[in-house]
Amino acid sequence: MKDFIEQKIISAVRGLLKGKVNILLGDMGFQIPLVEFGNYSGYVVVPVIALSSCERSEKERIIKLDAYSLTITFNVPETEDSELFCYAYACAVCKALGENPTLGGVAEKVTVSGKKYLPPKIANSGMEWQVVISLRVTVEAMGNGE
């Protein structure tokens, strides 16, 4: 069975988060919850990855590139270090993408298009902090369904 390009992108992002991002988090010198996927609880964070297609530039249409918007959302339980953790996740993701801007050959180019840090609506209520990292992923249009 063939994988769709969307599946390949999400799988590559998950691999980047579980691999290089966790290594970078471990090298930061203080204890930051690592990235995991699945039904985990405890001292880990399970990011939400959302993918959607986005508008292509005229140049991308001419050279036959598809463009996707991808967001990675980290929900961080409120502690005294939550804000610091949000900055650490954003830093590690940006650095990992800088070292691997093609997601191991899955994409032509991945760029960080935005970072948003969201504190809880009510401070000290036990609600979560969030960091939302927005990416723009371009891939060859003919690669779909291969």
N, C-alpha and C positions, 0 to 999 in steps of 0.2 A: 504494500500500500504506500502510495506517495504522500509525503508530507507537504502541506501547503506552506508557502513562504511565511505566513503569519505564525504558524506553529514553530517554524525554524527560528524566527525572531524571538518569540517568547521563550523558547527553550535556551537560546543563546544568552538572553538577558538573565534568566534564572541561573545558568551556569556561571556567568560573570559574578553575580551576587553571592552565590554559595562558594565560589572559588576566590578570585582575586580580591573582591570587596572584603570578605572575611579575613583574608590575610592582612590587608591594609588596616582593618579595624584592630586586629591583634597586635599590630606593630605600633599602635598609637600610645602605648605606655600606660593606659588605664583600662579598667574593665568596662567594655561596651557590649551589650547583648549582641550576639552574632546573628546572622541572617539564616533562616531555615524556611522550609516549605512543608506544608502538611498541618496536622493537628498537634501543634506543640504548645506547651504552656511552660511558664518558668522564665528563665533568663535567656530568652531568644526573642527575636522579632520576626514576624511573618509579613513581608511586604505584599501589597496588592499591585499586580501589573495589569494595566489596561491598555489595549491597542486599538487604534482606529485609523482609518485612512484619512489623509488630509489633502488639501489643495496642492497641486503641483505648480511649480513655476513654469513659465514658457520654455525655458531652457531644459527643464526636466522632461517636459512633453516631447520636445524635439529629439533629445537623446534617449528617450524611452526609459525613464526612471520612474518608479512608483515611489510615493512618499507616504509615510505613516507617522502618526503622532503616538507616542507611547508615554504613559505616566507610570512612575513607580511611587507608591505611597507607603511610607513607613508610619505606622501608628505606634507611638512610644508612650508607655504608661507614665503617668505623672509622678516624678520624683524630683529631688533637688537637682539632679543632673540631666533631666529630660531635654532641656534646651541644648545643652552641650552634645548630647547624643544625636540630636537632629542635625547639628552642624557636622558632626563626625560622619554620619551616614552620607550626607550630601558631598562632603569632601572625598570620601572613599569612592563613591560612585563616579564622580568626575575624574578622579585620578585613574581609576581602572579603565574608564572609557578613553582617556587620553593615551593610555598604553595599548589599547585594543579598539581603535575607532571603527573597525569593520566587523566586530563581533565574531572574530575568527573566520572571516570570509563570507559570512551570511549576508552582510549588507555592504553597499558601496561606501556608506559613510553614516556615522551616528554622531549627532551633535546635541549638546545640552542646550535646550532653548529656554529653560527657566527653572527656578527653584523657589518654592514657597514654604515658609515656616509658619505654622499655625498653632498658637498656644490654645489651651482649653478655653472655652467660652466663659467658664466660671473658675477662677483660680482656686487652687487647693480643694477641689471638689472630687478628686480622683478620676477626672476625665483625662483623655489622652492628648498629648502633643502630636502634631503631624508634620512631616516634611514631605512635600510633593515635588518630585523631580520630573520635569517634562523633557522628553527627548524627541528629536526629529530623525527618523530613520529613512534612508533612501536605498532602494534596491532596484536591480534590473527588472524591467517590466516583463521580459520574456522568462524570468526565473520562476514565475508563479506556477505552482502545481508540479514542479519537477522533483 
